[in-house]
Amino acid sequence: MKSIPISIVKSEIGYSNFLYWIYPTILFLYYAYDLFLTKRIARKHSAHPLVGSPSSLAPRFLLNLIFASGAVRVIESGYRKFKTRTFQLIRGDGNVVVLPLEIVEELSTIPPNIASPHGALEHDLLGPYTGLNLILESRLHHSIVQRKLTPRLPALTPYLESELTSAIDEYFPTCEEWTEIQPFRLLGQVAARLTARALVGPGLCRNPVWLDISVNYTESLFKTIVILRLFPSWTHAFLSKLLPSYWAGRNYVSSAKALLGPKISSLLRKSDEGTWSPSESPDEYNVLAWLADLAKGTDRDANALAHVEVLLALASVHTTLLRMVNVLYDLAQHPEYFRELQDEIEDVRARRRDWDHSSYSQLQKLDSVLRESQRISPPTILGMKRLFKQDFTFANGLHIPKGTYVCMPTYTIENDPAHTPNPTTFDGFRSYRVRQALQDSQHQKEANEYQFSSFGKTVLNFGYGKAACPGRYFASLIIKMVFVKLLTEYEFKFLEGTERPKNLIVHEFLFPWPWDRILVRRKEEKGVCPF
């Protein structure tokens, strides 16, 4: 048997010892470097107390994980301690300065070239890795909703109602026996169909490729965001390429360009020739046609407009779906509201000769339920986000340096007992009672501030002031329309031995679990749906 030279044995032992020590050394050096960066970030904004840190030796990657897994707890602890002043928390992408409520009015009036809401949104949603960086290059997605979609909602309503009827008949069970469904999946298909009718028109709103994009692009995008934000920002360029959701998102955008591009190119060409402008026919009464007409300069590009359509689908499907699922869960948890809401629908229908867009504004009890459900289960717990492009000093002397990301703890503000009595209790008619008390002509404007689509200084889910979400009226109409249909034709309850499914909160985002199930059946004595 041949012996191994002692020099080789010593070499292998030395190499093993090297490997044994190299990994702990690298981890320690990274920990020390990350702790150094954490201290430097905190010192740079030392005017704002740091919250969410269990120890002075906690590095940034640990603080980021604490926020990702317990954002509500971190924000609430800071709000309780520093309610009337700023505080900061540290995430993987740097620090976040949380502002006090007292400056919401002034914050809402700062021009976007100084404090950019779109810059903050792109920052949060990792624009370079999700395709959201388009919102920094174009304001078309905002102006098309504000200038074209919202003013045309009354005329668009009958088309949406017709599409909803078709979608419900196709996706919901028709039997009168209790049947298990996954609300997130089912209502996602309904939301996609309804928003598609408004966004791309009757020719494409049932196209399986577009519906797949509408639902699954959103899912891919948030998977990418949630995963990447668990890691330091310097790793995102590399890690993103390892995520199937990243590639899926890119493929969905490419598919949208391939699907919508020829149609958009044709409209742009005819518009440039002066032979076409959007008519009020059903085929052209949609955002796709309005985009081709409204786009100017570099926005007049088929691929860019197709990308805008994808982002509009993301915003409309995601926000309406989350709210619809949570409203359904809240009603199933409090079934005493079913009868009253059905009676309200029947009463409004009976009092009106024709059911139209304005009928939905008279469903004040349903509106109140939507507002209360959003208070408890908002899409995000932070709002009024701004990325400062210039130094700015508020009237109270608060100075915000260029490059600072700020926000407000919207969920915590609205659920502060000082602003909402008994905030842990779901009170579906909370705002309805207030509106009824203010119903006389002298207080009508104040009563309108308690609508689902309204904002207030302590109700900031849709933003505040001129920068408030322009799509909130469309979302309100869609959600009410869905529930008018469901409440008159179906019954819902939880599975035996189960209760209201809990939402998942990751980072500042709130999601219902897609796999949760409840029971539904078609009513034996179906009510009369007004459309």
Residue, then its C-alpha position, 0 to 999 in steps of 0.5 A: m500500500k502506497s503511503i501519502p507524503i506528509s506534506i500533502v496531508k499537511s496541505e489538505i489540513g491547511y486548506s480545510n482550516f482555511l475553508y473553515w475560517i473563510y466563511p465566518t470571516i466573510l460573514f463577520l466582515y459583511y456584518a461589520y460593514d452593514l452595521f457601519l452603513t446602518k450607523r451612518i444612515a441613522r446619523k445622517h438623519s439623526a433628527h429623526p429617532l430610529v424605530g424598529s431596532p432591537s439593539s444598537l448592534a443590529p445591522r441593516f439587513l436585520l432591520n430590513l427583515i424585522f420590518a418585512s415581517g412586522a411592519v405594522r408593529v414597527i410603525e405603530s411603536g414609532y407612532r405611539k412614541f413620536k405621534t407629533r414628530t418625525f421618526q425613521l426606520i431602516r430598510g434594505d434600500g435605505n431609511v424611511v422618514v415617517l412624517p406627522l399628520e400635522i403637515v399632511e396639508e402642506l405635503s400634498t401641495i408640494p409640486p412633484n418636481i420637488a417631492s415626487p409621488h411617482g418617484a417614491l412609488e417607483h422606488d417602492l415597487l423596484g421599477p428597474y426590475t418590474g417595469l414600473n420605471l415607465i411611470l417616471e418617463s410618462r404621466l400618461h397613465h395618470s392623465i388618461v384616468q383623470r381626463k378621459l376615464t373618470p368623466r366618462l364613467p356614466a356612459l361606460t356603466p351599462y357596458l360594464e354592467s353587461e360584462l359583469t353579468s356575463a363574467i358572473d354567469e361564466y365564473f360563478p357556480t349556478c347550482e343552489e347547493w353550497t359550493e367551495i370557491q377561492p374568492f381571490r381567484l374567482l373575483g380576480q377573473v371578474a375584476a380582470r374582465l370588468t377592467a378589460r372592458a374599460l381598458v381595451g374594449p369589447g374586442l379584447c376584454r375576453n381575450p385569454v391572453w389579455l386576461d392572463i396578463s391582467v391577473n398574472y402580471t400583478e402576481s409576478l410583479f409582487k412576488t418579485i418585489v416581496i422577494l427582492r426587498l428581503f435582500p440589500s438593494w445592491t444584490h437586486a440586479f443579480l438576484s432578479k435574474l434568478l427569479p422566475s417571477y422576474w422573467a414572467g413579468r417581462n414576458y407578460v409585458s412583451s405579450a401585451k406589446a405583441l397583442l395590443g401593438p398592431k391595434i395601437s399602431s393602426l390607431l396612431r397611424k390613422s390619427d396622424e393622417g387625420t382620418w380618425s378620432p375616438s367615437e362614442s361607439p361601443d368599440e371605441y369607448n375605451v382607454l385604448a382608443w383614448l390613449a391613441d388620441l391623447a398621446k403626444g411626442t415620445d408617448r406616441d409609440a405603440n410599445a409604450l402605450a401597450h406598456v401603459e395599458v399593462l400598468l393601468a391593468l395592474a393598478s385597477v385589477h390589484t386594488t379592486l380585487l384586494r378590496m372585493v375579497n376583503v369586503l366579502y370576508d367582512l360581510a361573511q363574518h358579519p352576516e347581519y349586513f346581508r339583509e340590510l344591503q339587499d334591502e337598500i339595493e331593492d329600495v334604490r331600484a324601486r325608487r328609480r325609473d332607470w338604474d344608471h351610474s348615479s344609482y350607485s351613489q345612493l347605496q350609502k350603506l354599501d358605500s359605508v361597508l366598503r369604507e370600513s373594510q378598507r380601514i381595516s384591510p387597506p392595500t398598504i399600511l403606508g401612504m403619502k409617499r414622496l421622494f424629495k428631488q430638492d431640499f425642502t423646509f416645511a412651515n414648521g421648520l422641518h427640513i427634508p434634504k434632497g434624496t430623502y424618502v418620506c411617507m405617512p403611517t396611514y393605517t395607524i393614523e386611521n385606526d388611532p382611537a382618537h380618530t376612529p372610536n373602537p377601531t378594532t371593531f368592524d362597524g359597517f355602517r360607521s360612516y353611513r350614520v355620520r352621513q345621515a347626521l349631516q344630510d341636510s343641505q348645510h352640511q352636504k359637502e361635509a357628508n360627502e367627505y365620508q364616502f368610500s372614494s373620499f379622502g380626509k386628513t385622517v383617511l389617506n388610503f387614496g392619498y390627499g389633495k390634488a395628488a389623490c388617486p385618480g382611479r378611486y371613482f372607477a374602483s368604487l363603481i366596479i366594487k359596488m357593481v360587483f356587490v350589487k350583483l352578488l348580494t341579489e343573486y348569491e349567498f356566502k358563508f365560511l366553511e364549517g369550523t372556520e372563521r374570517p381568513k387573515n390577510l398576509i402583511v409583507h413589508e408594507f403590503l397587505f394581501p389576502w391568501p389566494w388559496d383561502r376558500i369559502l362557500v357560495r350558493r345561488k339563491e333559491e329565491k333570487g333577488v332582482c338585480p337592477f341590471 
